[in-house]
Amino acid sequence: MDLKDKEVLVVGLARSGMAAVKVLNILGAKITLSETKSKEDIPELPELEKLGVTVTGQEPEVFDKKYDLCVKNPGVPYRSPLIEKLNANGVPVITEIELAYRVAKPQHYVAVTGTNGKTTTTTLVYEILAKAFPGKAHVCGNIGVPLCETVLENGLMEEGGHYIALEISNFQLVNIDKFRPEVATIINLTPDHVDFMGGLDNYYKSKTEVYRNMQGGDVFILNTDDPVLAEYVGKYPVNCDITDFSLENKSASVIIDGGYIVYRGEKVLPLDCIKIVGRHNLQNITIAVCAAKALGISNDIITEVVSGFNGVEHRIEFVREKDGVRYYNDSKGTNTDATITAVKSFDKGIILLVGGFEKGLSMSELKKNLSGVKKVIGYGVCGPRLVKELVGEGTVVENLEQAVEEAVKAAQPGDIVLLSPTTSSFDQYTCFEERGEHFKKIVNAL
């Protein structure tokens, strides 16, 4: 990718934008950073100035200039007037995932997308890769570490053949061009991000971009239990090898049978070695097994890693038990399907904390799955609407501290206090991790 002396616009900084800037600097590009923050509020400003980056705001005239390339932060809406202006001017717009892929030597990419389960699946895939290929396995993407950063820190512009477990969101997929994973999956498709994408069809279609460039011996892992996914794979066909799996249907290539995950007739993983609970986690583990087998990893390594895997932070994470009440942090439950999954993990006595940034998601499906929920407490910007749609009259407070206070009052020994917000955190927090950490801090201080 020849960018020497080329004019490149980076829109939005954050960690991924900074990683992209560093890659572009190595390539000799002339970099302009467009950022909503004022210069005095950008901690990285001294480093940016040292790299010769021109830092600007997001005034319309910044986007009138003819650039050779634009690297867009995934959080910047791809349909925003500023990005549309770049498109109209013929400026190629990509994300840092695409940039990193183009500048790195060929690597073995395992790309994981879908609505729910991405972080758990990606983390498990990485742990299997790390055991099988020590020193040559990495985890990055939407999980928190930019791919550009991984490329720089591990010398992947000079060395190929590494194994990369890549969690990839639809925000990152909408602006890919050449990105081609060796193994990929869409775990599931349920409503989310309609505010960002402008509709469910756009959201679902964006997920299929993960396999658009796959071909030949590449492997797409297909969840045949998901009817929406089946519909979109039908609309946008897969042009590579397919490994299909099912937790329900014995006709798939990978099934659950006789107490094992069975891969193409071979017993790979005994179910009794799995530590994490829930049907959704069995699905995540099955995908990880499929990815490992596609890369030729032995059953012994798969079994050893899965046996020691205890899940990921912020996803139905046990925090503590106090006065006979158990507290769980599911801050990563940022849509209704994720919350349904969390609620179904417990039988009864659930005090459910919901609320946060208003994404406009309907609560109708979650309402059908409240049989184990004894009380719903709403907080934050959309808390009042969520409580009204779920239970009619109910408890609504301003913030998470107050929500926990109300939960403690209502809880009895044997109950579960579950933070599973159904929506994003951006009304009061910068990310779901910050929200989850705050919840744990509140609970541990009880």
Secondary structure, DSSP 8 states (H G I E B T S, - for coil): ---TT-EEEEE--HHHHHHHHHHHHHTT-EEEEE-SS-GGG-TTHHHHHHTT-EEE---GGGGGS--SEEEE-TTS-TTSHHHHHHHHTT--EE-HHHHHHHHS---EEEEEESSSSHHHHHHHHHHHHHHHSTTSEEEEETTSS-HHHHHHHTTTTT----EEEEE--HHHHTT-SS---SEEEE----S--HHHHSSHHHHHHHHGGGGTT--TT-EEEEETT-HHHHHHHHHS---SEEEEE-SS-TTSSEEEETTEEEETTEEEEEGGG--S-SHHHHHHHHHHHHHHHHTT--HHHHHHHHHT----TTSSEEEEEETTEEEEE-TT--SHHHHHHHHTTS-S-EEEEEE-S------HHHHTT-TTEEEEEEESTTHHHHHHHHHSS-EE-SSHHHHHHHHHHH--TT-EEEE--SS--TTT-SSHHHHHHHHHHHHHT-
